[in-house]
Amino acid sequence: MVVAAYMPVSSLGQRMSFPRIRPWPANTRPAATSSPMASVPYFKELQQQITSKLAEASERLLDAFVDSTFTFSNQSLRPTESNFAPVDEIGELTTILDIEGDIPADFPEGVYIRNGSNPQFGALHNVDSVFGRSENIWVEGEGMVHAVYFSKSSMGTWSVQYANRYVQSDTFKFGKRRQRPFALPAATGEPTAMLAGYALNMLRFGKPFQNYSNTSVFEHSGRVYTIAENNVPQEIDLQNLDTVGRHDFGGDWNTPCTSHPKVVPGSGELVICGFNLTKPFLMVGVVSADGKNLTHKVDLKLDRCTFCHEIGVTTLYNIIMDTPLTVNPRRMLRGAPLIDYDKESYARIGVMPRYGDANSVLWFDVEPFCTFHLVNCHEEDDEVIVRGIRVPPSVLVGLNQAHLTSANDQGTDEEYFSRLYEWRLNLKTGAVKGKYITGKDVALEFPVINDQFAGLHHSYAYAQVVHSTASLAGGSGTVRPKFGGFAKLYLEEAVSKYSELAEKEDLINVEYHHLNANQFCSGATFVPNVNGGHEDHGWIISFVHDEDTNISQNSAPLMDPEGPVKWC
């Protein structure tokens, strides 16, 4: 999963300064409790040396066992999947000279930054052993940030530069020291192989998966972070894309963090959540507007570990998605996947006062569903309106041929078709109304809005259009999702009464921008016009990959009436 952002800056000097990005304070740890032996000369140093040597010996033993028992092989990519191949790390700024079209004069100076999976050792892997085979899934791979810098001279001439860097997480450094793959896949494969991978990963580096930090990038209080929900955020320096370090909100957050935290409208606080494989299964936190302190943390006392990829906010509430997509290590003991969707289980949406506790959450039971990405949430009279892209069963491990309507039909089965859904939760009566508001003509994912309207009433949203045929073109086996264009969603405008779609469902109007043949986009985000007063006055910016030429371009404004601007 890939999410991007655009960070406007008021001015770009000769050395490209970013005044809103402040230095990261040095991490501090509470002092260890002293013991009587601590006063003995050299005891503390001796204790540290012994502990270190034992850890090194244990690490070498486990590494030797893994190296002798498990064989890593690269997963092959079909010719139509070249956009999923890793790219080389560039590091230094590269000036972009090949620009098609004109960058609008009122496009804001700033940085477009995208985060995504970029396997450290050349490819995702299959791993074979006496335990069987386990496999990396398409979202596994070390995080790499890609940044495009836009600066404008006093003469009005634009300069565009590009750089990329790996996110320097602890497990990335772990692999860099070893110069070879080390983490065993545990998400999919033969049951015994997954279980062995899970256990050995826990023994070797204390967690079932690497800290990829490859899923999202977000900004809060002038700082930029990458994140994946199995770890805390990593702060990134926009000047050079260095990883400043892990951010645990003053040391008070010891739980992984959602990939999509939300900034509260008005207050500027950041609402976060994080799930654990053991109790407490789901924690919710509120971070101060300056990003320095965790001002609230609460255990929601769930009875399962739900894969909570998103959290929503309104002016007054936090919105919790408790779905049947769960993570349960005990499932592997009976041969089931670690991450699985239980369509026979329950789903509910929680409305929680900003500083509430588990008992204050008002839960609304809804039809079981899976939603990775919310569009937005807001309050309207006695209701809270929640909109998100709904897919009943999870396709986290990738679409495959089982999701086709038939062997000869490359269309996606309706059950696996991602559409925009709206829940209206009545806080006074407890009633729930739910309905799809986009049709079955085009599948959508990765919605974005003008972030100035996060948590507030708004009229527009934007999404990437799933290209089902291209995503499933490789034949049998798991394939990777591709997006062939963009959609503008008119949330308050009904589809024309003359449309065939209007005859069956109460749907909204959608405007599409389709890319050329064999061109696919990723990392779309909305850049508002700083001089514009209207919600949708701005641009959609995205990377676009051409499979015929194997060249990626950055493209914007894709929905501008004057046509797109592209740079390679």
PyMOL commands that set and color helices and strands:
alter all, ss='L'
color gray80, all
select helices_A, chain A and resi 36-39+43-69+79-84+170-178+191-205+329-334+358-360+401-403+414-416+451-453+468-471+500-503
alter helices_A, ss='H'
color red, helices_A
select strands_A, chain A and resi 3-8+71-74+94-95+99-100+110-117+125-129+132-135+143-152+158-166+188-189+216-220+223-227+234-236+243-246+262-263+270-275+282-287+294-299+312-313+317-322+325-327+339-341+347-353+362-366+373-380+383-390+404-406+409-412+419-426+432-436+444-448+460-466+483-494+508-514+519-528+538-546+551-556+565-567
alter strands_A, ss='S'
color yellow, strands_A
deselect
rebuild
show_as cartoon
